Amino acid sequence: MNIKLKDGSFIEVKENAVALDVAKAIGAGLTKSALAAEVNGEAVDLRTPVKDGDSVSILTFDDAYGKKAFRHSTAHLMAQAIQHLYPNTEFAIGPAIEDGYYYDMELEKPISEENFAAIEEEMKKIVKEDLPIERFTMSRKEALNYFKERNQKYKIELIEDLPEDSELSFYRQGDFTDLCAGPHVQSTGQLKAFHLNSVAGAYWRGDEHNKMLTRLYGTSFPKKSMLDEHLTRIEEAKKRDHRKVGKDMEIFALMEEGPGFPFFLPKGMVIKNELMNYWREIHKKAGYDEISTPQILKR
């Protein structure tokens, strides 16, 4: 079969080939870094069959959809670790986001940053097992029964909200199966560099009338060196955060009484008053001394 590549050239692959075979035909280096593919403009798994004449792009971590597939797969990895450590967890959604991923879930007991090390350790065990990540489909009835047997009410609600004729795709890795459109990487063994960032609360579907769920944030990279560099940048940014700098220099502070509103401290008031005095002085010299402050601002 002839496959069209993103540079407009063609490459030949055997009949019944999948996207991964296209990567292999291009070269070993690309095969090693391949995470997903784009076939005729649609992001898909590397295991997706291709047809004669298809346009195929192999996606790596440098591509938006490649990065998304990698981090969404890490969200599933984290959820599987949570399932092992907290067996009665009810899972909601776990998407990839700009700098990482998160998963919303209902837990029997709260978790905090103190639990992160244990979760990450369990994730490492699953990575070491190098479990294949497999895609399959179920009928609507089969899917509803599957999640009812496992007391997963959020998944049931998601399925019930989908159109009757929707194809329900699932991804399975070992003992963890999730309702998901994909794409995902080939196996858990590819997800070697990850970090849990923070935990927060999130209303189910963003509605304050719904139950508050636990949202666990994380990030991941193909190489530990890339993760280390990212974490270093985050720490450096924290040092320069205006909220921290303002408080450390005793200029202003942010308090719960007024989220996002800076409360000036004594040193901050000195600076503010000096700036106001300077502002009045330069406007007086400019001949605005007879004009009120609102008029000056308007002019």
N, C-alpha and C positions, 0 to 999 in steps of 0.2 A: 504494500500500500504506500502511496505517496502522501506525506504529511507536510503541510505548509507551516514554516516556522515564522516567528514574529519579525524577522528581518526580510521576509518575502521569499526566502529560499525554500527548497523542498528537500526532504530526507525520506529515505525508504525504510520501512519497517515491515515485519512479517504480518501476515493476516492474523486477526484476533489479538492484536497488540493492545496494551493499555498505555496510559500516559507515561508511566515509569519506563516503558520500553523505548519511548521517544527520547527520554533523558539519557538512557544508556546508549542509544545510537549516536547522540551528540557527543558524549564524552564522560569519562569516569568522574572528573571533577564536578561537573554539574549534577551527576547522579548522586554524589555524596551529599551535596548541599540542597538537593531538591526537597521541597516540603509539600507542594501541591501543584496543580496545573490549571491552566485556563484553556478550555476547549471551546472554540467558536464563541469566545467572549464570556463564557460561564466558568466561574471558579469551581473546581472539582478535585476529588482525591486523585492521587497518582495511580490508584488501582482502577480508575474509570476507563472502560474500553474506548478506543478511538476508531474512526472509520476512514476509508480512503477519501482524501481531499479535505479532511478536517484541518482547521487552523489551530495549532497547539503552541502554547507558551509554557515553559517550565518555570515555576515560581519558587524563589528562595526567600530567605529572611529579609533580603533587600527589597522585596516586592510587598506591597500592602496586603494582598491576599495571602501571600506566603507567611508573613508575620502573623496575620490573623489566625490562620490554620494552626500555627505553632502554639500561639498563646491560648487559643480556644481548647486545644488538646491538653494544655497544662491545666486549664480550669477543670477538665474532666479528671485529670490525674489527682488534683487536690480534692475533688469531690469523692473519688474512690478512697483516698486516704481517710477522709472524714467518715465515710461509711464504715471503714474498718474500726476506727476509734470510737465512733458514736453511732452504733448500729441502728438506732431508731430515728435517725435524721430524715426529715422530709425535705426534698430538694425542689427548688423553684427553677430559676434560670441561672446560667453561668456563661455570659458572653465574654469575648475579647474586647478590650477597650484600647484607647490610644497608647497608653504606656504599660499595658499588662492585661489583666483579666480580673473578674470577681465571680463569686457564686453566692446567690441568695438562698438561705435555707432556714428551716425551723428546727431548732435543737432542743433537746430535753433540758439541758443545762447550758448556761452561758459560757462562751469561751473568750479568752483575752490573749494578749501578746505572750503571756506566760506559757500558753499552749502551743505557740508557733513551732518551737523546736521539735516537739513530739510529732506534729503534723508533717513537718518537713522531713523528718526521719522516716516516717511511714511512706511518704512520697518517694524517697530515695530507694526504699525496698522495692516498690512497684517498678521503678525505672530499671533496677537491676534485673528484675524478672524479664524485661524486654517483651512485654505482652503485645501480641498483634492487635491492632485496632481495626475492628471489622465493621463494615456497614451492612445493614439489612433492613428490610421493610416488614411491616405488619399491617393487617387490615385494621380499620377503626375499632371493630369489636374486639379483636385480639389485643390491641394496644390498651384499650380501656380495662379489659380483664387483667392484663399483665400488671398495670399499676394499682388496680383495686386490691389485688392479692398482696401487694407490697405497701399498702397504705400511703400511697403517694398522691395526695389530693391535689397538689398544685399541678402535677403533670396531667392529671385527669381533666382539670379545668382548662389547661392549655389545649388539649386534644379536642374537648367539646366545643371550643371556640373556633376551631379550624373548619373550613368548608367540608361538606360531606365527602367530596371527591378528592380531597387532598391526599397525596402520597405521604405516608407517615414513615419517615426514615429514622433509624436508630443506629447508635454506635456502641459496640461492646468491646471491653478490654478486660479479660479475666472475669471476675465476679461483679463487674460494674457495667450496667447498661443504661444509656440515657437517650431520651427523645431529642433528636438533633438533626439539623439540615446539613451540617458539615460546612466545608471540608475539614478533614483531620489528617495528621501525619500517619505514617505507616505503623509505628509501634511506640510503646512507652519508653523504650530504650533511647529514643532520640531526644527526650526531654531532660537533659542533664543539668541545666543551670537555671535555678528558680529561687524565688525569695518571697516570703509572705510579708506584706507591707503593713497592713492595718486591718482593724475590724470595726464595723459601724452598724448602725441600725438602718433598715430600709423597709418602708411599707410595701406590701405586696402590690405590684403593679402601680406603685407610686401614689396610691390612694390612702389618705390618712384614716379612712374608715375601715381599712383592711388591717390584718394582723401585721405587727412589726416583726420583720425577719432579721436574721443575722446576715450581714454582708461581709464576706471575707475577701480582701483584696490581695493580689500578688502580681509579680511580674516574672518574665522568663526570657532567656536568650539561648542561642545554640551553643555558646561557649562561655565558660566561667569567666574568662578575661573580660568579655563584653558585659557580663552581669556586674563584675567588680567595678568596672569603669562607670557603669550607670549608678551604682550605689554611692560611689565616691562623689559623683556630680550632685546627687541628691543631698548628701551631707554638706557639701560646700555651699549649695543653695540655701540650706537651712541656716548656715552661719550668717548669710547676707540677708535673710528674711527681715523685712522692715518691722515686723511684729516683734521679733527677738531683739533687733538692734535698738529699736525705740525704747523697749523696756530696759535693756542692759545699760543704755546711756541715760536712763531716768528722764526721758523726754516725754513719752506717752505710753499708755498701756491699753490693751483691749480687755474688756471685762464682760462677764455674762449679762450684766444689766443692759448692755447695749452692743450686741454682736455687730462687728464691723465698724463700730464708731470709736475713734481714738479719744481717750480721756487724757487731757494734758496734765502732766505732773509739774511740780514747781519749776524745774529747769525748763521744761517745755513752754511754760507760760512766759518765762523770761524771754525765750527766743521769739515766741509769737508776738509779744508786746514790742520787742525791738523791731521786728519786721513791719508791724503796723505803724510804728513811729516813722520808720524809713519811708514807708508807702505814703504817709501823709506829707512828709517833708518834700519828696520829689514832686508831688502833685501841687503843693503850695508854690514851689519854685516855678512850676509850669503855668501858674496863673489860675489854678483851679481852687484857690482858697475860699472863694465865695460860693462854691458849688457843693451841694451835699454829697455824701458818699454814694447813695444810689444813683445820682446823676453822673458822677464820675465813672462808675462802673458801666453805666449805659453808654457814655461817650467812648 
